[in-house]
């Protein structure tokens, strides 16, 4: 299971649902939710370290 939360000051640029979907797609799953909180799951947990490592670049690209 994956959970993503985003603070209100950045939800205009980063949505929790998009973030959790980005990670879930890399671990064989899918998910979604609201702009400030979302959940997902996946069937390939061994891919999680690489997926989490990619989050920083994904977020920075949206905060520019």
C-alpha positions in Angstrom: 0.0 0.0 0.0 1.1 3.5 -0.8 -0.1 6.8 0.6 0.8 10.3 -0.6 0.0 13.5 1.1 0.6 17.0 -0.2 0.5 20.2 1.8 -2.1 22.8 0.8 0.5 25.3 -0.4 1.6 23.1 -3.3 -1.6 21.4 -4.4 -1.8 23.8 -7.3 1.3 22.3 -8.7 1.5 18.8 -7.3 -1.6 16.7 -6.7 -1.4 13.7 -4.3 -3.3 11.5 -6.8 -0.9 12.2 -9.6 2.1 11.6 -7.2 0.7 8.3 -6.0 -0.2 7.2 -9.5 3.4 8.0 -10.6 4.8 5.7 -8.0 2.1 3.0 -8.3 2.7 2.7 -12.1 6.3 1.7 -11.4 5.3 -1.0 -8.9 2.6 -2.7 -11.0 -0.3 -0.9 -9.5 -2.6 2.1 -9.7 -4.2 4.5 -7.4 -5.8 7.9 -7.0 -7.4 10.3 -4.6 -7.9 13.9 -3.7 -5.4 16.8 -4.3 -4.1 16.6 -0.8 -4.2 12.8 0.0 -4.3 9.7 -2.1 -3.7 5.9 -1.9 -2.5 3.2 -4.2 -1.3 -0.4 -4.3 1.0 -2.5 -6.4 2.0 -6.0 -7.1 5.7 -5.5 -7.5 7.0 -4.2 -4.2 10.6 -5.0 -5.2 10.4 -2.0 -7.6 9.5 0.4 -4.7 13.1 1.7 -4.0 13.6 2.8 -7.6 10.1 4.3 -7.8 10.7 6.3 -4.6 14.1 7.4 -5.8 12.4 9.0 -8.9 9.9 11.0 -6.8 12.3 13.9 -6.1 13.0 14.6 -9.8 9.2 14.2 -10.6 8.3 16.7 -7.9 11.0 19.2 -8.8 9.9 19.3 -12.4 6.4 20.3 -11.3 7.5 22.9 -8.8 9.5 25.0 -11.3 
